[in-house]
Amino acid sequence: MKQKKNNYIPVKPSSEFDGTMKVRAKKNLGQHFLTDLSIAERIADTLSDYKSLPVLEVGPGMGVLTQFLIQKGYDLKVVELDGESVSYLKVNYPSTLDKRIIEADFLKLKLEEVFDGKPFSLIGNYPYNISSQIFFKVVDYRDMIPCCSGMIQKEVADRLAAAPGSKTYGILSVLIQVWYDIEYCFTVGNHVFNPPPKVQSAVVKMVRNNVKQLPCEEKDLRTLVKNAFGMRRKTLRNCLRQLIHEWQPEKAEEILAEEFFNRRAEQVSVQEFIDLTVRLKSNNVTE
């Protein structure tokens, strides 16, 4: 199937393709439509190690990524909130996406019902305004989603993949890396979108790690991490003082006097945050 030389015209998915039908990008939905087919195919290829799994695509828009997932033979479903995009997909992918379009808000979707409780991969050119929320939902469904990849705002990608000691290492880094190994795949300029976003983009891949269960309550870890990064330039002693007094009222000052609390949150590894949560919620923190 031939593509025009500029590589910016969607591949015709069927003989019923309506080349005149367009979808208007909606700012309130964070829509920026990718127009470069080579990048779309590279994004689809991030799932190449998970060929046997069904795939849920978030926010397919006009199907620039969708077409490659179809071509590569994935058992594919798509979830799209924008009614105009849904109409476009139904017209231009009538056979391949028949009964496979879920018209819904991904953040409200019961993912256990999408593939009847079976594991699946998640992919998308994610709406920039809700990408962090999407990843936290992935964590909630981590036992069903061994791989999640796609394109997001570069700033969020940097935070997601950041290591301790980096200025971009923060709450998102820690709480996602507890459960997933993150690969920063490649950067994407804003000139390959319609309309062009004001920021650069990046493609990331999240692969489930071997952590099955935490030695602490997940809600306690989240509370600790959020408090630790509450004032980035302050030491842990300042950021966690109130929380430690709440969790360990009798030993709080003794704990806070330790050298460890001279550090800033960005200097603390994921495992150290887990260990600290376990210790502070223990009945005997001196052990």
MARVEX-189764 format. One record per residue (C-alpha): x, y, z; residue in three letters. Coordinates in steps of 0.2 Angstrom, whole numbers, plus 5000, padded with zeros to 4 digits. Each point is the difference from the previous one (the first is absolute). Layout:
<atom><east>X</east><north>Y</north><up>Z</up><lodo>ALA</lodo></atom>
...
END
This chain:
<atom><east>5000</east><north>5000</north><up>5000</up><lodo>MET</lodo></atom>
<atom><east>5008</east><north>5016</north><up>4995</up><lodo>LYS</lodo></atom>
<atom><east>5003</east><north>5015</north><up>5011</up><lodo>GLN</lodo></atom>
<atom><east>5002</east><north>5018</north><up>4994</up><lodo>LYS</lodo></atom>
<atom><east>5018</east><north>5006</north><up>5001</up><lodo>LYS</lodo></atom>
<atom><east>4997</east><north>5012</north><up>5014</up><lodo>ASN</lodo></atom>
<atom><east>4995</east><north>4985</north><up>5011</up><lodo>ASN</lodo></atom>
<atom><east>4986</east><north>5010</north><up>5008</up><lodo>TYR</lodo></atom>
<atom><east>4984</east><north>4992</north><up>4992</up><lodo>ILE</lodo></atom>
<atom><east>4992</east><north>4986</north><up>5009</up><lodo>PRO</lodo></atom>
<atom><east>5001</east><north>4983</north><up>4992</up><lodo>VAL</lodo></atom>
<atom><east>4983</east><north>4995</north><up>4993</up><lodo>LYS</lodo></atom>
<atom><east>4994</east><north>4986</north><up>5011</up><lodo>PRO</lodo></atom>
<atom><east>4986</east><north>4994</north><up>4989</up><lodo>SER</lodo></atom>
<atom><east>4991</east><north>5004</north><up>4983</up><lodo>SER</lodo></atom>
<atom><east>4987</east><north>5009</north><up>5010</up><lodo>GLU</lodo></atom>
<atom><east>5013</east><north>5013</north><up>5006</up><lodo>PHE</lodo></atom>
<atom><east>4993</east><north>5018</north><up>5000</up><lodo>ASP</lodo></atom>
<atom><east>5015</east><north>5011</north><up>4997</up><lodo>GLY</lodo></atom>
<atom><east>4989</east><north>5015</north><up>5001</up><lodo>THR</lodo></atom>
<atom><east>4994</east><north>4997</north><up>5018</up><lodo>MET</lodo></atom>
<atom><east>5010</east><north>5009</north><up>5013</up><lodo>LYS</lodo></atom>
<atom><east>5000</east><north>5002</north><up>5019</up><lodo>VAL</lodo></atom>
<atom><east>5002</east><north>5016</north><up>5008</up><lodo>ARG</lodo></atom>
<atom><east>5013</east><north>5000</north><up>5014</up><lodo>ALA</lodo></atom>
<atom><east>4992</east><north>5005</north><up>5016</up><lodo>LYS</lodo></atom>
<atom><east>5010</east><north>5010</north><up>5013</up><lodo>LYS</lodo></atom>
<atom><east>4990</east><north>4994</north><up>5015</up><lodo>ASN</lodo></atom>
<atom><east>5004</east><north>4982</north><up>4996</up><lodo>LEU</lodo></atom>
<atom><east>5019</east><north>5004</north><up>4998</up><lodo>GLY</lodo></atom>
<atom><east>4999</east><north>4994</north><up>4981</up><lodo>GLN</lodo></atom>
<atom><east>5016</east><north>5002</north><up>4989</up><lodo>HIS</lodo></atom>
<atom><east>4999</east><north>4988</north><up>4985</up><lodo>PHE</lodo></atom>
<atom><east>5016</east><north>4991</north><up>4995</up><lodo>LEU</lodo></atom>
<atom><east>5002</east><north>5002</north><up>4981</up><lodo>THR</lodo></atom>
<atom><east>5017</east><north>4991</north><up>4997</up><lodo>ASP</lodo></atom>
<atom><east>4997</east><north>4982</north><up>4996</up><lodo>LEU</lodo></atom>
<atom><east>5018</east><north>4994</north><up>5003</up><lodo>SER</lodo></atom>
<atom><east>4998</east><north>5006</north><up>5018</up><lodo>ILE</lodo></atom>
<atom><east>4983</east><north>4991</north><up>5002</up><lodo>ALA</lodo></atom>
<atom><east>5008</east><north>4984</north><up>4994</up><lodo>GLU</lodo></atom>
<atom><east>5015</east><north>5002</north><up>5012</up><lodo>ARG</lodo></atom>
<atom><east>4987</east><north>5002</north><up>5015</up><lodo>ILE</lodo></atom>
<atom><east>4991</east><north>4984</north><up>4994</up><lodo>ALA</lodo></atom>
<atom><east>5016</east><north>4991</north><up>5000</up><lodo>ASP</lodo></atom>
<atom><east>5003</east><north>5003</north><up>5019</up><lodo>THR</lodo></atom>
<atom><east>4988</east><north>4986</north><up>5003</up><lodo>LEU</lodo></atom>
<atom><east>5010</east><north>4987</north><up>4989</up><lodo>SER</lodo></atom>
<atom><east>5005</east><north>4990</north><up>5015</up><lodo>ASP</lodo></atom>
<atom><east>4981</east><north>4997</north><up>5005</up><lodo>TYR</lodo></atom>
<atom><east>4993</east><north>4994</north><up>4983</up><lodo>LYS</lodo></atom>
<atom><east>4989</east><north>4987</north><up>5009</up><lodo>SER</lodo></atom>
<atom><east>4991</east><north>5013</north><up>5011</up><lodo>LEU</lodo></atom>
<atom><east>4984</east><north>5009</north><up>4995</up><lodo>PRO</lodo></atom>
<atom><east>5003</east><north>5019</north><up>4999</up><lodo>VAL</lodo></atom>
<atom><east>4989</east><north>5015</north><up>5006</up><lodo>LEU</lodo></atom>
<atom><east>5004</east><north>5016</north><up>4991</up><lodo>GLU</lodo></atom>
<atom><east>4995</east><north>5016</north><up>5009</up><lodo>VAL</lodo></atom>
<atom><east>4995</east><north>5015</north><up>4990</up><lodo>GLY</lodo></atom>
<atom><east>5002</east><north>4994</north><up>4982</up><lodo>PRO</lodo></atom>
<atom><east>4993</east><north>5016</north><up>4992</up><lodo>GLY</lodo></atom>
<atom><east>5001</east><north>4997</north><up>4982</up><lodo>MET</lodo></atom>
<atom><east>5009</east><north>4984</north><up>5001</up><lodo>GLY</lodo></atom>
<atom><east>5018</east><north>5004</north><up>4995</up><lodo>VAL</lodo></atom>
<atom><east>5007</east><north>4988</north><up>5013</up><lodo>LEU</lodo></atom>
<atom><east>4985</east><north>4989</north><up>4999</up><lodo>THR</lodo></atom>
<atom><east>5003</east><north>4995</north><up>4982</up><lodo>GLN</lodo></atom>
<atom><east>5017</east><north>4993</north><up>5004</up><lodo>PHE</lodo></atom>
<atom><east>4994</east><north>4990</north><up>5015</up><lodo>LEU</lodo></atom>
<atom><east>4987</east><north>4992</north><up>4988</up><lodo>ILE</lodo></atom>
<atom><east>5013</east><north>4997</north><up>4987</up><lodo>GLN</lodo></atom>
<atom><east>5011</east><north>4991</north><up>5013</up><lodo>LYS</lodo></atom>
<atom><east>4986</east><north>4988</north><up>5004</up><lodo>GLY</lodo></atom>
<atom><east>4996</east><north>5005</north><up>5018</up><lodo>TYR</lodo></atom>
<atom><east>4983</east><north>4996</north><up>5008</up><lodo>ASP</lodo></atom>
<atom><east>4996</east><north>5018</north><up>5002</up><lodo>LEU</lodo></atom>
<atom><east>4987</east><north>5010</north><up>5009</up><lodo>LYS</lodo></atom>
<atom><east>5000</east><north>5019</north><up>5001</up><lodo>VAL</lodo></atom>
<atom><east>4992</east><north>5012</north><up>5012</up><lodo>VAL</lodo></atom>
<atom><east>4996</east><north>5018</north><up>4995</up><lodo>GLU</lodo></atom>
<atom><east>4990</east><north>5013</north><up>5009</up><lodo>LEU</lodo></atom>
<atom><east>4998</east><north>5012</north><up>4985</up><lodo>ASP</lodo></atom>
<atom><east>4984</east><north>4997</north><up>4990</up><lodo>GLY</lodo></atom>
<atom><east>5007</east><north>5007</north><up>4984</up><lodo>GLU</lodo></atom>
<atom><east>5015</east><north>4989</north><up>5001</up><lodo>SER</lodo></atom>
<atom><east>4989</east><north>4985</north><up>5003</up><lodo>VAL</lodo></atom>
<atom><east>4990</east><north>5004</north><up>4984</up><lodo>SER</lodo></atom>
<atom><east>5015</east><north>5002</north><up>4990</up><lodo>TYR</lodo></atom>
<atom><east>5007</east><north>4983</north><up>5006</up><lodo>LEU</lodo></atom>
<atom><east>4983</east><north>4991</north><up>4996</up><lodo>LYS</lodo></atom>
<atom><east>5000</east><north>5007</north><up>4983</up><lodo>VAL</lodo></atom>
<atom><east>5018</east><north>4997</north><up>4995</up><lodo>ASN</lodo></atom>
<atom><east>5003</east><north>4983</north><up>5010</up><lodo>TYR</lodo></atom>
<atom><east>4983</east><north>4992</north><up>4998</up><lodo>PRO</lodo></atom>
<atom><east>5006</east><north>4982</north><up>5000</up><lodo>SER</lodo></atom>
<atom><east>5015</east><north>5000</north><up>5010</up><lodo>THR</lodo></atom>
<atom><east>4993</east><north>5010</north><up>5015</up><lodo>LEU</lodo></atom>
<atom><east>4982</east><north>4994</north><up>4999</up><lodo>ASP</lodo></atom>
<atom><east>4994</east><north>4998</north><up>5018</up><lodo>LYS</lodo></atom>
<atom><east>5018</east><north>5004</north><up>5006</up><lodo>ARG</lodo></atom>
<atom><east>4998</east><north>5019</north><up>5003</up><lodo>ILE</lodo></atom>
<atom><east>4996</east><north>5004</north><up>5018</up><lodo>ILE</lodo></atom>
<atom><east>4992</east><north>5017</north><up>5001</up><lodo>GLU</lodo></atom>
<atom><east>5005</east><north>5005</north><up>5018</up><lodo>ALA</lodo></atom>
<atom><east>5012</east><north>5009</north><up>5011</up><lodo>ASP</lodo></atom>
<atom><east>5015</east><north>4989</north><up>5003</up><lodo>PHE</lodo></atom>
<atom><east>5002</east><north>5007</north><up>5018</up><lodo>LEU</lodo></atom>
<atom><east>4982</east><north>4993</north><up>5004</up><lodo>LYS</lodo></atom>
<atom><east>5002</east><north>4984</north><up>4990</up><lodo>LEU</lodo></atom>
<atom><east>4999</east><north>4983</north><up>5010</up><lodo>LYS</lodo></atom>
<atom><east>5016</east><north>4993</north><up>4992</up><lodo>LEU</lodo></atom>
<atom><east>4996</east><north>4982</north><up>5006</up><lodo>GLU</lodo></atom>
<atom><east>4985</east><north>5000</north><up>4989</up><lodo>GLU</lodo></atom>
<atom><east>5009</east><north>5005</north><up>4984</up><lodo>VAL</lodo></atom>
<atom><east>5008</east><north>4983</north><up>4996</up><lodo>PHE</lodo></atom>
<atom><east>4990</east><north>4989</north><up>5012</up><lodo>ASP</lodo></atom>
<atom><east>5013</east><north>5001</north><up>5014</up><lodo>GLY</lodo></atom>
<atom><east>5014</east><north>4995</north><up>4988</up><lodo>LYS</lodo></atom>
<atom><east>5017</east><north>5009</north><up>5001</up><lodo>PRO</lodo></atom>
<atom><east>5003</east><north>5013</north><up>4986</up><lodo>PHE</lodo></atom>
<atom><east>5012</east><north>5013</north><up>4994</up><lodo>SER</lodo></atom>
<atom><east>4995</east><north>5019</north><up>5000</up><lodo>LEU</lodo></atom>
<atom><east>5006</east><north>5012</north><up>4987</up><lodo>ILE</lodo></atom>
<atom><east>4995</east><north>5017</north><up>4994</up><lodo>GLY</lodo></atom>
<atom><east>5005</east><north>5018</north><up>4995</up><lodo>ASN</lodo></atom>
<atom><east>4993</east><north>5005</north><up>5017</up><lodo>TYR</lodo></atom>
<atom><east>4991</east><north>5016</north><up>5003</up><lodo>PRO</lodo></atom>
<atom><east>5014</east><north>5011</north><up>5009</up><lodo>TYR</lodo></atom>
<atom><east>4988</east><north>5007</north><up>5012</up><lodo>ASN</lodo></atom>
<atom><east>4996</east><north>4983</north><up>5009</up><lodo>ILE</lodo></atom>
<atom><east>5016</east><north>4990</north><up>4996</up><lodo>SER</lodo></atom>
<atom><east>5005</east><north>4999</north><up>5018</up><lodo>SER</lodo></atom>
<atom><east>4982</east><north>4994</north><up>5005</up><lodo>GLN</lodo></atom>
<atom><east>5001</east><north>4987</north><up>4987</up><lodo>ILE</lodo></atom>
<atom><east>5016</east><north>4993</north><up>5007</up><lodo>PHE</lodo></atom>
<atom><east>4994</east><north>5000</north><up>5018</up><lodo>PHE</lodo></atom>
<atom><east>4985</east><north>4990</north><up>4993</up><lodo>LYS</lodo></atom>
<atom><east>5012</east><north>4988</north><up>4992</up><lodo>VAL</lodo></atom>
<atom><east>5008</east><north>4997</north><up>5017</up><lodo>VAL</lodo></atom>
<atom><east>4983</east><north>4996</north><up>5007</up><lodo>ASP</lodo></atom>
<atom><east>4998</east><north>4987</north><up>4987</up><lodo>TYR</lodo></atom>
<atom><east>5018</east><north>4994</north><up>5000</up><lodo>ARG</lodo></atom>
<atom><east>4996</east><north>4982</north><up>5001</up><lodo>ASP</lodo></atom>
<atom><east>4991</east><north>5001</north><up>4983</up><lodo>MET</lodo></atom>
<atom><east>5011</east><north>5012</north><up>4991</up><lodo>ILE</lodo></atom>
<atom><east>5018</east><north>4993</north><up>4998</up><lodo>PRO</lodo></atom>
<atom><east>5004</east><north>5013</north><up>4987</up><lodo>CYS</lodo></atom>
<atom><east>4995</east><north>5018</north><up>4997</up><lodo>CYS</lodo></atom>
<atom><east>5008</east><north>5011</north><up>4987</up><lodo>SER</lodo></atom>
<atom><east>4996</east><north>5016</north><up>4990</up><lodo>GLY</lodo></atom>
<atom><east>5003</east><north>5018</north><up>4997</up><lodo>MET</lodo></atom>
<atom><east>4998</east><north>5013</north><up>5013</up><lodo>ILE</lodo></atom>
<atom><east>5007</east><north>5018</north><up>5004</up><lodo>GLN</lodo></atom>
<atom><east>5019</east><north>4999</north><up>5001</up><lodo>LYS</lodo></atom>
<atom><east>5000</east><north>5008</north><up>5017</up><lodo>GLU</lodo></atom>
<atom><east>4989</east><north>4986</north><up>5007</up><lodo>VAL</lodo></atom>
<atom><east>5011</east><north>4987</north><up>4991</up><lodo>ALA</lodo></atom>
<atom><east>5015</east><north>5007</north><up>5009</up><lodo>ASP</lodo></atom>
<atom><east>4992</east><north>4999</north><up>5017</up><lodo>ARG</lodo></atom>
<atom><east>4994</east><north>4983</north><up>4997</up><lodo>LEU</lodo></atom>
<atom><east>5017</east><north>4993</north><up>4995</up><lodo>ALA</lodo></atom>
<atom><east>5010</east><north>5010</north><up>5012</up><lodo>ALA</lodo></atom>
<atom><east>5013</east><north>4993</north><up>5012</up><lodo>ALA</lodo></atom>
<atom><east>5004</east><north>5005</north><up>5017</up><lodo>PRO</lodo></atom>
<atom><east>5011</east><north>5016</north><up>5000</up><lodo>GLY</lodo></atom>
<atom><east>4992</east><north>5007</north><up>4985</up><lodo>SER</lodo></atom>
<atom><east>4990</east><north>5017</north><up>5001</up><lodo>LYS</lodo></atom>
<atom><east>4985</east><north>4991</north><up>4991</up><lodo>THR</lodo></atom>
<atom><east>5000</east><north>4986</north><up>5013</up><lodo>TYR</lodo></atom>
<atom><east>4984</east><north>5002</north><up>5010</up><lodo>GLY</lodo></atom>
<atom><east>4983</east><north>4992</north><up>5005</up><lodo>ILE</lodo></atom>
<atom><east>4996</east><north>4993</north><up>4983</up><lodo>LEU</lodo></atom>
<atom><east>5017</east><north>4992</north><up>4998</up><lodo>SER</lodo></atom>
<atom><east>4999</east><north>4991</north><up>5017</up><lodo>VAL</lodo></atom>
<atom><east>4982</east><north>4994</north><up>5000</up><lodo>LEU</lodo></atom>
<atom><east>5001</east><north>4994</north><up>4982</up><lodo>ILE</lodo></atom>
<atom><east>5017</east><north>4992</north><up>5002</up><lodo>GLN</lodo></atom>
<atom><east>4995</east><north>4990</north><up>5015</up><lodo>VAL</lodo></atom>
<atom><east>4990</east><north>4989</north><up>4988</up><lodo>TRP</lodo></atom>
<atom><east>5008</east><north>5003</north><up>4983</up><lodo>TYR</lodo></atom>
<atom><east>5016</east><north>5002</north><up>4991</up><lodo>ASP</lodo></atom>
<atom><east>5000</east><north>5015</north><up>4989</up><lodo>ILE</lodo></atom>
<atom><east>5009</east><north>5002</north><up>4983</up><lodo>GLU</lodo></atom>
<atom><east>5001</east><north>5017</north><up>4992</up><lodo>TYR</lodo></atom>
<atom><east>4999</east><north>4995</north><up>4982</up><lodo>CYS</lodo></atom>
<atom><east>5002</east><north>5016</north><up>4989</up><lodo>PHE</lodo></atom>
<atom><east>4996</east><north>5019</north><up>4999</up><lodo>THR</lodo></atom>
<atom><east>4987</east><north>5007</north><up>4988</up><lodo>VAL</lodo></atom>
<atom><east>5000</east><north>5018</north><up>4994</up><lodo>GLY</lodo></atom>
<atom><east>4984</east><north>5010</north><up>5000</up><lodo>ASN</lodo></atom>
<atom><east>5000</east><north>5002</north><up>4981</up><lodo>HIS</lodo></atom>
<atom><east>4992</east><north>4983</north><up>4996</up><lodo>VAL</lodo></atom>
<atom><east>4984</east><north>5004</north><up>5009</up><lodo>PHE</lodo></atom>
<atom><east>4984</east><north>5009</north><up>4994</up><lodo>ASN</lodo></atom>
<atom><east>4998</east><north>5012</north><up>5009</up><lodo>PRO</lodo></atom>
<atom><east>5018</east><north>5001</north><up>5006</up><lodo>PRO</lodo></atom>
<atom><east>5001</east><north>5000</north><up>5019</up><lodo>PRO</lodo></atom>
<atom><east>5011</east><north>5013</north><up>5009</up><lodo>LYS</lodo></atom>
<atom><east>5011</east><north>4986</north><up>5007</up><lodo>VAL</lodo></atom>
<atom><east>5011</east><north>4986</north><up>4995</up><lodo>GLN</lodo></atom>
<atom><east>4993</east><north>4982</north><up>5001</up><lodo>SER</lodo></atom>
<atom><east>5008</east><north>4983</north><up>5004</up><lodo>ALA</lodo></atom>
<atom><east>4996</east><north>4982</north><up>4999</up><lodo>VAL</lodo></atom>
<atom><east>5002</east><north>4989</north><up>5015</up><lodo>VAL</lodo></atom>
<atom><east>4998</east><north>4982</north><up>5004</up><lodo>LYS</lodo></atom>
<atom><east>4995</east><north>4993</north><up>5017</up><lodo>MET</lodo></atom>
<atom><east>5003</east><north>4981</north><up>5004</up><lodo>VAL</lodo></atom>
<atom><east>4994</east><north>4992</north><up>5015</up><lodo>ARG</lodo></atom>
<atom><east>5014</east><north>4995</north><up>5012</up><lodo>ASN</lodo></atom>
<atom><east>5001</east><north>4986</north><up>5012</up><lodo>ASN</lodo></atom>
<atom><east>4993</east><north>5008</north><up>5015</up><lodo>VAL</lodo></atom>
<atom><east>4984</east><north>4991</north><up>5005</up><lodo>LYS</lodo></atom>
<atom><east>4996</east><north>5007</north><up>5017</up><lodo>GLN</lodo></atom>
<atom><east>5007</east><north>5014</north><up>5011</up><lodo>LEU</lodo></atom>
<atom><east>5005</east><north>4997</north><up>5018</up><lodo>PRO</lodo></atom>
<atom><east>4990</east><north>5016</north><up>5004</up><lodo>CYS</lodo></atom>
<atom><east>4983</east><north>5007</north><up>4996</up><lodo>GLU</lodo></atom>
<atom><east>5000</east><north>5008</north><up>4983</up><lodo>GLU</lodo></atom>
<atom><east>4990</east><north>5015</north><up>5007</up><lodo>LYS</lodo></atom>
<atom><east>5013</east><north>5003</north><up>5013</up><lodo>ASP</lodo></atom>
<atom><east>5014</east><north>5000</north><up>4987</up><lodo>LEU</lodo></atom>
<atom><east>4990</east><north>5012</north><up>4990</up><lodo>ARG</lodo></atom>
<atom><east>4997</east><north>5011</north><up>5015</up><lodo>THR</lodo></atom>
<atom><east>5019</east><north>5000</north><up>5004</up><lodo>LEU</lodo></atom>
<atom><east>5006</east><north>5004</north><up>4983</up><lodo>VAL</lodo></atom>
<atom><east>4988</east><north>5014</north><up>4997</up><lodo>LYS</lodo></atom>
<atom><east>5005</east><north>5008</north><up>5016</up><lodo>ASN</lodo></atom>
<atom><east>5018</east><north>4997</north><up>4997</up><lodo>ALA</lodo></atom>
<atom><east>4999</east><north>5010</north><up>4983</up><lodo>PHE</lodo></atom>
<atom><east>4988</east><north>5013</north><up>5007</up><lodo>GLY</lodo></atom>
<atom><east>5014</east><north>5013</north><up>5001</up><lodo>MET</lodo></atom>
<atom><east>5014</east><north>4994</north><up>4988</up><lodo>ARG</lodo></atom>
<atom><east>5014</east><north>5011</north><up>5007</up><lodo>ARG</lodo></atom>
<atom><east>4997</east><north>4996</north><up>5018</up><lodo>LYS</lodo></atom>
<atom><east>5008</east><north>4985</north><up>5009</up><lodo>THR</lodo></atom>
<atom><east>4990</east><north>4984</north><up>5004</up><lodo>LEU</lodo></atom>
<atom><east>5000</east><north>5006</north><up>5018</up><lodo>ARG</lodo></atom>
<atom><east>4990</east><north>5016</north><up>4996</up><lodo>ASN</lodo></atom>
<atom><east>4989</east><north>4991</north><up>4988</up><lodo>CYS</lodo></atom>
<atom><east>4996</east><north>4985</north><up>5010</up><lodo>LEU</lodo></atom>
<atom><east>5000</east><north>5007</north><up>5018</up><lodo>ARG</lodo></atom>
<atom><east>4981</east><north>5001</north><up>5001</up><lodo>GLN</lodo></atom>
<atom><east>4997</east><north>4983</north><up>4993</up><lodo>LEU</lodo></atom>
<atom><east>5013</east><north>4992</north><up>5011</up><lodo>ILE</lodo></atom>
<atom><east>4992</east><north>5008</north><up>5015</up><lodo>HIS</lodo></atom>
<atom><east>4984</east><north>4992</north><up>4995</up><lodo>GLU</lodo></atom>
<atom><east>5006</east><north>4983</north><up>4996</up><lodo>TRP</lodo></atom>
<atom><east>5013</east><north>4999</north><up>5014</up><lodo>GLN</lodo></atom>
<atom><east>4995</east><north>5013</north><up>5013</up><lodo>PRO</lodo></atom>
<atom><east>5011</east><north>4993</north><up>5014</up><lodo>GLU</lodo></atom>
<atom><east>5016</east><north>4998</north><up>4990</up><lodo>LYS</lodo></atom>
<atom><east>4998</east><north>5014</north><up>4987</up><lodo>ALA</lodo></atom>
<atom><east>5014</east><north>5012</north><up>5006</up><lodo>GLU</lodo></atom>
<atom><east>5012</east><north>4985</north><up>5002</up><lodo>GLU</lodo></atom>
<atom><east>4996</east><north>4994</north><up>4982</up><lodo>ILE</lodo></atom>
<atom><east>5001</east><north>5018</north><up>4993</up><lodo>LEU</lodo></atom>
<atom><east>5018</east><north>5002</north><up>5008</up><lodo>ALA</lodo></atom>
<atom><east>5007</east><north>4987</north><up>4989</up><lodo>GLU</lodo></atom>
<atom><east>5012</east><north>5004</north><up>4986</up><lodo>GLU</lodo></atom>
<atom><east>4989</east><north>4992</north><up>4987</up><lodo>PHE</lodo></atom>
<atom><east>4987</east><north>5015</north><up>5001</up><lodo>PHE</lodo></atom>
<atom><east>5013</east><north>5012</north><up>4995</up><lodo>ASN</lodo></atom>
<atom><east>4997</east><north>4994</north><up>4982</up><lodo>ARG</lodo></atom>
<atom><east>4988</east><north>5007</north><up>4988</up><lodo>ARG</lodo></atom>
<atom><east>4986</east><north>4989</north><up>4992</up><lodo>ALA</lodo></atom>
<atom><east>5008</east><north>5000</north><up>4983</up><lodo>GLU</lodo></atom>
<atom><east>5015</east><north>4991</north><up>5008</up><lodo>GLN</lodo></atom>
<atom><east>4990</east><north>4986</north><up>5006</up><lodo>VAL</lodo></atom>
<atom><east>4998</east><north>4984</north><up>4990</up><lodo>SER</lodo></atom>
<atom><east>4984</east><north>4991</north><up>4997</up><lodo>VAL</lodo></atom>
<atom><east>5005</east><north>4985</north><up>5012</up><lodo>GLN</lodo></atom>
<atom><east>5005</east><north>5013</north><up>5013</up><lodo>GLU</lodo></atom>
<atom><east>4983</east><north>5007</north><up>5000</up><lodo>PHE</lodo></atom>
<atom><east>4993</east><north>4983</north><up>5002</up><lodo>ILE</lodo></atom>
<atom><east>5011</east><north>4996</north><up>5014</up><lodo>ASP</lodo></atom>
<atom><east>4997</east><north>5016</north><up>5009</up><lodo>LEU</lodo></atom>
<atom><east>4981</east><north>4998</north><up>4999</up><lodo>THR</lodo></atom>
<atom><east>5002</east><north>4982</north><up>5007</up><lodo>VAL</lodo></atom>
<atom><east>5011</east><north>5007</north><up>5014</up><lodo>ARG</lodo></atom>
<atom><east>4989</east><north>5015</north><up>5005</up><lodo>LEU</lodo></atom>
<atom><east>4984</east><north>4989</north><up>5000</up><lodo>LYS</lodo></atom>
<atom><east>5008</east><north>4987</north><up>5011</up><lodo>SER</lodo></atom>
<atom><east>4997</east><north>4998</north><up>5018</up><lodo>ASN</lodo></atom>
<atom><east>5019</east><north>5000</north><up>5004</up><lodo>ASN</lodo></atom>
<atom><east>5009</east><north>5013</north><up>4988</up><lodo>VAL</lodo></atom>
<atom><east>5017</east><north>4997</north><up>5009</up><lodo>THR</lodo></atom>
<atom><east>5002</east><north>4982</north><up>4993</up><lodo>GLU</lodo></atom>
END
